[in-house]
Amino acid sequence: MNRLFFVFLFVLVLFFVNCSSEETDEIPPEETPTTVDTSLYFPPLTSDTWETTSVTELNWNADQLSPLLGYLEEKNTKSFIILHKGKIVVEAYMNGHSDTSPWYWASAGKTLTTAVAGIAQEESLINLNDKVSDYIGNGWTSATLEKENLITCKNLLSMTSGLDDSMGDGIAPENLQYIADAGTRWAYHGVFLKMQDVVASASNQPWDDYFEVKLKNRIGMTGSWIQNGNTNVYWSTTRSMARFGLLIAAKGTWENTQIIPESFLNEATSTTQNINKAYGYLWWLNGKTSYRLPQTQLEFSGELIPNAPQDMFCALGKNDQKIYIVPSKDLVIVRMGNAADDDNFALSDFDNVFWGKINTLID
């Protein structure tokens, strides 16, 4: 009897051990954390030292570099940088500019606001789905309270506030008048600056202070925000613009530190509404089937910049201030200067011609 009992007990133990093992095998493995690309180079935070590589080392077409630089100089460029995996491949200054000269980012600097908004959301200071008035109070527009309360932080970042863009870029209430429900109309407008007020209110400190601590100082940028009429414009050296481009290309990391949440950046550099497929959160997106441009309600078929890689996304500013980021080619390209041709708000004919010349260099 005792022997049968122990045999039965032994079999029972084996049964439960096997069941436990099978159940353990069925538990899905934990999600693998994002790893930093160890081949990326990041310049030091407290030094202007920056490692370089050459066109020849990358097996690019070296004979095409001089024509490219000649074209850029002819087109009123002041500075130009190409980074590959974070290292400088080409750096050129022309038309009276130098590596220490500050220049304005214009609307390319909108993407700085996007980045900081992502940081503030990660810190649970804001939620992009909240209405703007939750943070800065009612009456910030001339719309009725019902219509004003439709406008979320996400609408500010995706240019879908529904406010009248024909009133100019002023952001006083009298300039912010209702024309359509938020989310139903895409229009390029300076009202995005209210996002800076949202962050300032939520963090209980001036926008400039939060920006410097949470972004600027953490990647070694220089520069400052300068009020210019109705707009708040960022000025910096070209290398500082390139630092920001590198941060974005590195999926929001700087060396081993995640500064902007990667998931937020993925959202910000994807189509964020169904009206302008080529627009994210203040980032312009290539490779879409159609796009819209500032100051018009027309939809254009085709890609934003046909000569550029499809996965390219970019920060575009008035008079051809540019940050182009191409994940598939590990490239960050920066151009600062005066307008290449006529004055423009963002995209211009320069972009496509320029990318035709870049292709002859790197292909």
C-alpha angles and dihedrals in degrees: 000000000000091000092052090048093054092046089051091048092050092051090048092053091050090051093055093044091054092047091050091050092050092049091050091053090055094056107103114241117254115269110269109247118241111268124212116244100251091200090067117101122215121194117233117274096229101037136061089222110126126178118234140205127191138241088240094052089053092048091239121152100274093187089065095058097078094051089049093052091045090053092049093051091048089051095059095260117164101185139007133185134179118194123192114192086342098305122114112251098167128015120171136168123194146157094047097313128124140190090264097047116108119223134181123263093205110187092346082078090065086085090063087062089050092052094050092047088056091051092048091050091050088054089052092242092121141011117214090216092061120098115258092239090064086074107029102027133243125307099045088128134037091242122109115271090252093055095039090054090059090067113095131186087254089058090056092052095045096044093242101119092125091228121140110269092190090074092075128246098298113127101199112118093257089059094049105074129164119254103152140359114280112267095026101083133042116213130158106238142157091238088098085083088076085074087069089055089050092054092044092051095045094047093042092229138089116285092240092055095049090045093052096048098040101038121358100053094040093064100033097252123160127202139075145239113259123193110233112181107295095351137074106220128192119225125191146134118284092251090058089054088050091051090057091047089052091051090054093045088052090058094254097311130121109200101310098340123097104218102165116031110255093219090055092050091050088055093044093053095047129076104286100187137021098244105067108026091188095062132083125165098327089316121113116226129210126204097051126128094240143006144191128219136212119279095021139078093209121120116219123205121232136029125327093238109012095191093053124085113274094240093053117119125181152188109233126194138182115286093018105301102162144184112180119187121191113182095185092058099034090238136149115181125186129190125180129176146083122320111298091220124341124002111275140177100228124318119047139169086264092074096063096041090047092052090050088059093044088054092056088054101047104029 
